[in-house]
Each structure stands twice: as C-alpha cells, then as structure tokens.
Amino acid sequence: MASRYRGTLYVGVTSGLYDRVCAHKNGTTPGFTSEYKVHTLVWYEHRQTMESAILREKRIKEWKRNWKIELIEKMNPGWRDLHDEIDALATLVED
C-alpha cells in the first residue's frame, strides 16, 4: 500500500485482502497506515499458504525502497488504486 505516487510504502500480509484494505481506507486499523495515511493498494500478490506469504512479506520488508518501487511499477506503472479490481473479483466469486 502507498500514501501516494512514490510516497510512503507499507507491506503487510492478510488472508482477507479486500476487508483489510477497507479497514486501512476507513482508518479503523490503528498504527502506521493511519498515521502516515497509507490507504492506496498499489500492489499485491497471492500465495498458496500463509507461511509462504509471511516469508515473502519479511523478505520484501528487507528490500531497498527502490526495489519495492520497481516491483510495484512492473504490475501497476500508474500507481492506480487496485482495490476496485479486487472488489470486482470478490463480486464475481460471490455470484
């Protein structure tokens, strides 16, 4: 997640991406994302297990900022908010 284009970045892990992003957007998750207004989902990836997701999160958190920006821009060069995309996917699954 990001505060704006090339702004403050946040890396996290969750088993419920849509709901977690909603919580960050609504400011109901206290801490870093609320304090720095990090409310835009600019990148995500799915993992098969929570264990592999946590391992990936830890590795990415160790990366240099520039590497994180490159990862985001490979998937999302315009830094658009991807929350609507995961919302659309959730709707398709529910139907």
Summary of the structure (lengths in Angstrom):
residues: 95
radius of gyration: 13.2
end to end distance: 27.8
largest distance: 40.9
contacts: 218
relative contact order: 0.20
helix: 53%
strand: 3%
